[in-house]
Amino acid sequence: MLWQPVYVGIGSNLDQPALQVRRALEALSSLTRTRLVSQSSLYGSKPHGVVEQPDFVNAVAGLLTQLPPEQLFQALRTLEIQLGRTPSQVPHGPRRIDLDLLVFGELRIDSPELKVPHPAIVQRNFVLYPLVEVAPDLLIPGSARVSELAARASTAGIWRLDKRPLPHGS
């Protein structure tokens, strides 16, 4: 299989979230037939949902992979477990680590287990701002360029942990 560009969203809000995100980035670089080629800065974000919980730390990783989408998705699930993720009783609740397959090349997949591109990319500033850092010209299949989406995204409830200004979409 040819090398495919892939983007993975990473999030944590438990057990030193910045450390958990860094551990996940390191683990992504060890996936078979996959190379970590870029990573965003770390971002803080306010949690979404009805449960009171700590703020999140988020990042995006840019990968090249030779794995088929379903195999990569399963590898991400396995990594989550290895990194200490436990099943949540609450949707959008607190978690040690979350790895979301955001984009897989130009593919569009809509199966019960896997949806690519991730259906919530356009609503999530905590995905768009890190993603615009690593792939501003990326065209989200069926949507728009990341730079255009990020330019329209709200800055409410998100900040860079290094205190630098948020990237602009253009």
Sine and cosine of phi, psi and omega as CSV:
sin_phi,cos_phi,sin_psi,cos_psi,sin_omega,cos_omega
0.00,0.00,0.60,-0.80,0.04,-1.00
-0.94,0.34,0.38,-0.93,0.09,-1.00
-0.93,0.37,0.75,-0.66,0.02,-1.00
-0.89,-0.46,0.67,-0.75,0.11,-0.99
-0.97,0.24,0.70,-0.71,-0.06,-1.00
-0.67,-0.74,0.57,-0.82,0.04,-1.00
-0.81,-0.59,0.72,-0.69,-0.06,-1.00
-0.84,-0.55,0.78,-0.62,0.12,-0.99
-1.00,0.05,0.65,-0.76,-0.04,-1.00
-0.80,-0.59,0.70,-0.71,0.03,-1.00
-0.53,-0.85,0.48,-0.88,0.05,-1.00
-0.39,-0.92,0.55,-0.83,0.16,-0.99
-0.62,-0.78,0.36,0.93,0.05,-1.00
-0.74,-0.68,0.47,-0.88,0.16,-0.99
0.82,0.57,0.87,0.49,-0.02,-1.00
0.86,0.50,0.95,0.30,-0.13,-0.99
-0.80,0.60,-0.64,0.77,0.00,-1.00
-0.89,0.46,-0.64,0.77,0.05,-1.00
-0.90,0.43,-0.66,0.75,0.01,-1.00
-0.88,0.47,-0.66,0.75,0.01,-1.00
-0.91,0.41,-0.67,0.74,0.03,-1.00
-0.90,0.44,-0.64,0.77,0.06,-1.00
-0.89,0.46,-0.64,0.77,0.01,-1.00
-0.91,0.41,-0.66,0.75,0.04,-1.00
-0.87,0.50,-0.69,0.73,0.04,-1.00
-0.89,0.45,-0.67,0.74,0.00,-1.00
-0.91,0.41,-0.61,0.79,0.03,-1.00
-0.87,0.49,-0.56,0.83,-0.03,-1.00
-0.94,0.33,-0.20,0.98,-0.01,-1.00
-0.98,-0.19,0.03,1.00,0.00,-1.00
-0.91,0.42,0.62,-0.78,0.01,-1.00
-0.90,0.45,0.61,-0.79,0.04,-1.00
0.79,0.61,0.52,0.86,-0.05,-1.00
-0.63,-0.78,0.61,-0.79,0.02,-1.00
-0.80,-0.60,0.74,-0.67,0.14,-0.99
-0.99,0.16,0.88,-0.47,-0.06,-1.00
-0.92,-0.39,-0.32,0.95,0.05,-1.00
-0.37,-0.93,0.39,-0.92,0.08,-1.00
-0.50,-0.86,0.54,-0.84,-0.01,-1.00
-0.99,0.12,0.11,-0.99,0.21,-0.98
-0.92,0.40,0.18,-0.98,0.09,-1.00
-1.00,-0.01,0.66,-0.75,-0.02,-1.00
-0.86,-0.52,0.59,-0.81,0.18,-0.98
-0.99,-0.11,0.54,-0.84,0.05,-1.00
-0.50,-0.87,0.52,-0.85,0.07,-1.00
-0.96,0.28,0.62,-0.78,0.00,-1.00
-0.94,0.34,0.47,-0.88,0.10,-0.99
-0.96,-0.27,0.42,-0.91,0.02,-1.00
0.93,-0.37,-0.03,-1.00,-0.14,-0.99
-1.00,-0.09,-0.17,0.99,-0.08,-1.00
-1.00,-0.02,0.71,-0.70,0.12,-0.99
-0.93,0.37,0.81,-0.59,-0.06,-1.00
-0.35,-0.94,0.25,-0.97,-0.01,-1.00
-0.94,0.35,0.29,-0.96,0.09,-1.00
-0.89,0.45,0.39,-0.92,0.01,-1.00
-0.99,-0.13,0.37,-0.93,0.27,-0.96
-0.91,-0.42,0.75,-0.66,-0.05,-1.00
-0.78,-0.63,0.42,-0.91,0.11,-0.99
-0.39,-0.92,0.17,-0.99,0.10,-0.99
-0.77,-0.64,0.66,-0.75,0.08,-1.00
-0.93,-0.36,0.69,-0.73,0.14,-0.99
-0.98,-0.20,0.81,-0.58,-0.05,-1.00
-0.83,-0.56,0.37,-0.93,0.28,-0.96
-0.89,-0.45,0.73,-0.68,-0.03,-1.00
-0.67,-0.74,0.46,-0.89,0.15,-0.99
-0.96,-0.29,0.00,1.00,0.02,-1.00
-0.97,0.25,0.56,-0.83,0.16,-0.99
-0.92,0.40,0.41,-0.91,-0.08,-1.00
-0.81,0.59,-0.71,0.70,-0.05,-1.00
-0.91,0.41,-0.60,0.80,0.01,-1.00
-0.94,0.35,-0.65,0.76,0.07,-1.00
-0.90,0.44,-0.69,0.73,0.02,-1.00
-0.85,0.53,-0.71,0.71,0.02,-1.00
-0.91,0.42,-0.60,0.80,0.04,-1.00
-0.89,0.45,-0.62,0.78,0.05,-1.00
-0.91,0.42,-0.66,0.75,0.04,-1.00
-0.88,0.47,-0.68,0.74,0.01,-1.00
-0.89,0.45,-0.69,0.73,0.04,-1.00
-0.86,0.50,-0.67,0.74,0.02,-1.00
-0.83,0.55,-0.71,0.71,-0.01,-1.00
-0.91,0.42,-0.70,0.72,0.02,-1.00
-0.88,0.47,-0.52,0.85,-0.01,-1.00
-1.00,0.04,0.09,1.00,0.13,-0.99
0.98,-0.18,0.24,0.97,0.04,-1.00
-0.96,0.29,0.70,-0.72,0.09,-1.00
-0.88,-0.47,0.44,-0.90,-0.01,-1.00
-0.86,0.52,0.70,-0.71,-0.01,-1.00
-1.00,-0.07,0.64,-0.77,0.06,-1.00
-1.00,0.06,-0.20,0.98,-0.09,-1.00
-0.83,-0.56,0.84,-0.55,0.08,-1.00
-0.87,0.50,0.68,-0.74,-0.01,-1.00
0.88,0.48,0.42,0.91,0.00,-1.00
-1.00,0.10,-0.01,-1.00,-0.02,-1.00
-0.90,0.44,0.53,-0.85,0.02,-1.00
-0.39,-0.92,0.49,-0.87,0.02,-1.00
-0.94,0.33,-0.65,0.76,-0.01,-1.00
-0.46,-0.89,0.56,-0.83,0.05,-1.00
-0.63,-0.78,0.81,-0.58,0.04,-1.00
-0.87,-0.49,0.90,-0.43,-0.01,-1.00
-0.93,-0.38,0.82,-0.58,0.11,-0.99
-0.97,0.26,0.95,-0.32,-0.11,-0.99
-1.00,0.05,-0.78,0.63,-0.08,-1.00
-0.60,-0.80,0.66,-0.75,0.06,-1.00
-0.79,-0.62,1.00,-0.10,-0.03,-1.00
0.82,0.58,-0.71,-0.70,0.03,-1.00
-0.98,-0.19,0.17,0.98,-0.09,-1.00
-0.95,0.31,0.53,-0.85,0.19,-0.98
-0.84,-0.54,0.86,-0.51,-0.03,-1.00
-0.81,-0.59,0.75,-0.67,0.03,-1.00
-0.69,-0.73,0.99,0.17,0.04,-1.00
-0.91,-0.42,0.23,-0.97,0.01,-1.00
-0.85,0.53,-0.53,0.85,-0.06,-1.00
-1.00,-0.06,-0.48,0.87,-0.16,-0.99
-0.68,-0.73,0.79,-0.61,0.07,-1.00
-0.82,-0.58,0.87,-0.48,-0.01,-1.00
-0.70,-0.72,0.74,-0.67,-0.05,1.00
-0.91,0.42,0.38,-0.93,-0.01,-1.00
-0.82,0.57,0.80,-0.61,-0.12,-0.99
-0.90,0.43,-0.30,0.95,-0.07,-1.00
-0.98,-0.22,0.14,0.99,-0.04,-1.00
-0.79,0.61,-0.75,0.66,-0.14,-0.99
-0.93,0.38,-0.34,0.94,0.02,-1.00
-1.00,-0.09,-0.08,1.00,-0.15,-0.99
-0.93,-0.38,0.98,-0.20,0.03,-1.00
-0.90,0.44,-0.47,0.88,0.01,-1.00
-0.96,0.28,-0.14,0.99,0.17,-0.98
-0.98,-0.19,-0.71,0.71,-0.10,-1.00
-0.91,0.42,-0.68,0.74,-0.03,-1.00
-0.91,0.41,-0.72,0.70,0.10,-1.00
-0.91,0.42,-0.60,0.80,-0.03,-1.00
-0.92,0.39,-0.60,0.80,0.00,-1.00
-0.92,0.39,-0.43,0.90,0.07,-1.00
-0.91,0.41,-0.66,0.75,-0.11,-0.99
-0.99,-0.12,-0.36,0.93,-0.07,-1.00
-0.47,-0.88,0.89,0.45,-0.07,-1.00
-0.88,0.48,-0.51,0.86,-0.05,-1.00
-1.00,-0.05,0.03,1.00,0.00,-1.00
-0.88,0.47,0.78,-0.62,0.10,-0.99
-1.00,-0.03,0.89,-0.45,0.06,-1.00
-0.96,0.27,0.89,-0.46,-0.03,-1.00
-0.78,0.63,0.80,-0.61,0.02,-1.00
0.99,0.14,0.08,1.00,-0.05,-1.00
-0.73,-0.68,-0.91,-0.41,-0.08,-1.00
-0.54,-0.84,0.02,-1.00,0.07,-1.00
-0.94,0.34,0.55,-0.84,0.00,-1.00
-0.83,0.55,-0.65,0.76,-0.02,-1.00
-0.88,0.48,-0.61,0.79,0.02,-1.00
-0.94,0.35,-0.68,0.74,0.00,-1.00
-0.91,0.41,-0.68,0.74,0.00,-1.00
-0.92,0.40,-0.57,0.82,0.01,-1.00
-0.90,0.44,-0.44,0.90,-0.01,-1.00
-1.00,-0.09,-0.13,0.99,-0.08,-1.00
-0.98,0.22,0.56,-0.83,0.06,-1.00
-0.94,0.35,0.50,-0.87,0.11,-0.99
-0.99,-0.14,0.06,1.00,-0.04,-1.00
-0.92,0.38,0.76,-0.65,0.12,-0.99
0.96,0.26,0.35,0.94,0.04,-1.00
-0.65,-0.76,0.58,-0.82,0.01,-1.00
-0.42,-0.91,0.39,-0.92,0.09,-1.00
-1.00,0.07,0.68,-0.73,0.00,-1.00
-0.93,0.38,-0.44,0.90,0.03,-1.00
-0.99,0.11,0.11,0.99,0.08,-1.00
0.94,0.35,0.08,1.00,0.06,-1.00
-0.97,0.25,0.34,-0.94,0.00,-1.00
-0.90,0.44,0.45,-0.89,0.07,-1.00
-0.90,0.43,0.58,-0.81,0.04,-1.00
-0.94,0.35,0.50,-0.87,0.07,-1.00
-1.00,-0.07,0.38,-0.92,-0.03,-1.00
-0.93,0.36,-0.33,0.94,-0.05,-1.00
-0.93,-0.38,0.00,0.00,0.00,0.00
